[in-house]
Amino acid sequence: MNYVYVLKSFKDDELYIGSTKDLRKRLQEHNQGKNLSTQARRPFELIYYEAYKSLEDARQREHSLKFRGNSRKHLINRI
């Protein structure tokens, strides 16, 4: 499975959206500071995820959530 996930930073309450094949491992990497773009904002908690069979579908959804205001707005309302 492939996942699109949303993390919430305990430090600044901001959201981070990403995609991965291994959700547990990816969350651990974010909290260990192995991702430069989120290193300063850790620790994180997983607050939402969606599962997809195809990596391409997951990446398209991630892009939609990051760059399309309506998609992000609907997601935030759902959370």
matplotlib code that plots the C-alpha trace (Angstrom):
import matplotlib.pyplot as plt

x = [0.0, 0.9, -0.1, -0.7, -0.3, -0.8, 1.4, 0.9, 3.9, 3.8, 6.2, 4.2, 0.8, 1.4, 0.6, 2.9, 1.6, 3.6, 3.4, 5.2, 5.1, 5.9, 3.9, 5.4, 9.0, 8.3, 6.8, 9.8, 12.1, 10.3, 10.5, 14.2, 15.0, 16.0, 13.9, 15.5, 12.3, 10.6, 13.7, 13.2, 9.4, 9.5, 8.0, 5.1, 1.9, 0.1, -3.4, -4.7, -3.8, -5.3, -4.2, -3.8, -2.9, -0.7, 2.2, 1.1, -2.4, -0.9, 1.5, -1.3, -3.4, -0.4, 0.2, -3.5, -3.5, -0.4, -1.2, -5.0, -6.7, -10.1, -8.6, -6.6, -9.7, -11.8, -9.1, -8.8, -12.6, -12.5, -9.8]
y = [0.0, 3.6, 6.4, 10.1, 11.3, 14.4, 15.2, 17.8, 19.5, 19.7, 22.6, 25.0, 23.2, 23.4, 20.5, 18.6, 16.5, 13.7, 10.3, 7.0, 3.3, 2.6, 4.9, 3.8, 4.1, 7.5, 8.9, 7.6, 9.3, 12.6, 12.4, 11.5, 14.6, 12.6, 14.8, 18.3, 20.0, 19.0, 18.6, 21.9, 21.3, 18.0, 16.1, 15.1, 13.1, 11.4, 12.9, 11.5, 9.2, 7.7, 4.4, 3.9, 0.9, 2.9, 5.2, 7.5, 7.9, 8.7, 11.3, 12.9, 13.2, 14.6, 17.2, 18.1, 18.6, 20.7, 23.0, 23.2, 25.3, 23.5, 20.1, 21.3, 23.1, 20.0, 17.9, 20.3, 20.3, 16.5, 16.4]
z = [0.0, -0.5, 1.9, 1.9, 5.5, 7.5, 10.5, 13.1, 14.8, 18.6, 18.3, 16.1, 15.5, 11.7, 9.4, 7.1, 4.2, 2.6, 0.9, 1.5, 1.2, 4.9, 7.1, 10.5, 9.3, 7.7, 10.9, 12.9, 10.4, 10.8, 14.6, 14.5, 12.4, 9.3, 7.1, 6.6, 5.8, 9.1, 11.3, 13.2, 13.8, 15.5, 17.3, 15.2, 15.6, 12.8, 12.6, 9.2, 6.4, 3.2, 1.6, -2.2, -4.2, -6.6, -5.8, -8.6, -7.1, -3.7, -5.2, -7.1, -4.0, -2.0, -4.7, -4.7, -0.9, -1.0, -3.9, -4.3, -1.8, -2.0, -1.4, 1.6, 3.0, 2.7, 4.4, 7.3, 7.7, 7.8, 10.4]

ax = plt.figure().add_subplot(projection="3d")
ax.plot(x, y, z, "-o")
ax.set_aspect("equal")
plt.show()
